[in-house]
């Protein structure tokens, strides 16, 4: 094989590999999220695939450690695929999250529901809000692709909590 033929074969192989890599995201599909309103929070769909869940205050008044739970509906535009929930980022004090179930197996356009519970310690007054970034992380090669995810925000600080709840 001549040097020119070898070079041509190498370029063709590289081009084919690039096409496969470029095709992977298109075949992967997208995960869509939805959170029904309720439970002291507002839900926004800003149009970019991210669902924003915003609590105006502390979800558990008169308790220093805060927890909140909500349901999320998840749909994959392609399937079948398996993906596990992942807490990608949390801004705040002593943050944690749990997911029930911890992973989902989705068929194309199938909707499944999961329960998300987050917990945190409220920051001191004036120290900002507590935030969580959550998404489903697909199993390697599962075909789900990238989903924008959920952003959960709590405008809850130590100052919002009262030592004496007063008369009930």
N, C-alpha and C positions, 0 to 999 in steps of 0.2 A: 504494500500500500504506500502510495507516495505521500510526502509530507502535506501536500495540499488536500489530499483525500482524507487523511487523518484529521486535519484541522476542520474540514467540512463536517466530518462525522461528529467531532467534539462539539461544534457549534449547534448541530442539529439536536444532539442529546441535551445540551444546555437549554435550548429553546423549548424542547418537549417538557423538560423538568419545570421550566418557568410557567408553561401553560398549566401543568398540573397544580402547581402552587397557586396560581391565579384562580383556578377553577374551584379550589377547596372552599373558600369563603362563600361563594355563590351556592355551592351544594349544601353548605352547612345549615342554612336556615337561620331563624331568629327566634328567640324566646320573648314572648309578650307577657307582661305582668298586669294585674288589676287588683286593687284593694277596695272592697266595698266601704263606703263611709260609715262612721259610727265611733263609739267608744271614746269620745272626747278628742278626736283628731279630725283633721281635714285632709282630703286627698286631692292632689293635682296631677294632671297629665299634661305636662308642658309641650307635648308633641314630638319629643325626641326619643321616645321609648322608655324614658325614666319615669317611674311613678314616685311622687313625693308624698310622704306621709308626715304631717306636721301636727305636733301636740302644742297647744298654746300654753300649757303649764305642766305641772307634775301630774302624772297619771294616778299616783297613789298619795293623796294628801295625808299629811301627818305621819309620814314614814320616810326616814332618811334614805334607805335603799329603795330605789324605784324599779318597778318592772311594768312592762306593758306587753300585751299580746294582741295580735290581729291576724286575720286570715288573708291569704294572697291566692288569687287564681292565676295559674300559669298555663300558657299554651305555646306549643312549638309549631312553627310553620313548616317544619320538616320533621320526619321521624322514621322509624322509631329511634329514640335516643334516651340515654340515661345521664342525669346531671345531679350533682350534689350541691346543696346550698352552701354558700361560703360567705363569711363575714370578711369583706375585703378591706374595710377601713372603719375605724371607730375613733371618734374624737370625743374625749371626755374622761372622767375618772372611773376606774374600776368597771369598765364596760364588758359585756358578754352578750352572747346571743345563742339561742337554741332553736332547732327546727324540727317540726314533726309533720311528716316524716323527714329524715335528714337528706333523702335523695328521692328523685322522681324518675320514672320511666314513662316517656311520653310517645304516643303515636302521632302521626301527622294530624295537625289541627285538633288534637285531643286536649281537653282542659282538665287540669287536676288542681286540687286545693291543698294548701299546706298551712300550718299554724306557725307563726313566727313569734317568739318571745325574746324581748331584749331587756337588759337590765343595766343599771348604772348608778353611780353615786352622784348626786347633783353637785355641780361646781359652785364655788363661792360666787356671791352676787357680782355682776359685772364681768364675769369670766367667760361669757359666751354661752353658746348652746351645746348640747350633747348631740352628736350626729353619728349615724350608722350608714354604711354603704354595703348592700347585700345583693348578691346575684347567684344564679345557678351556674355552676362551673361544670361544663360537660366532661364526661369521661373521654380520655384520649381516643380520637377517631370515632366518637359516637355520632357525629353529624349534626349536633345541635348548633354549633357556632357560637357567636357572641350575642348575649342579650344585655341590653342596657342596665337593667336592674332596678333596685329600690333605694331610695334615700329616705331615712327616717330621722326627723329632727325634733328635739325636745327643748323648748324654751323654759327650762326648769332649773332653778338655782336654789342654793341653800336658803336664800331670802324668801323663796316661795313657801317654804315649809314652816309651819307654826308648831311651837312646843305645846301650846294649849289649843285644842280644837274648839274650845268654847262649848256652849250648850248645843245639844243635838236635837 
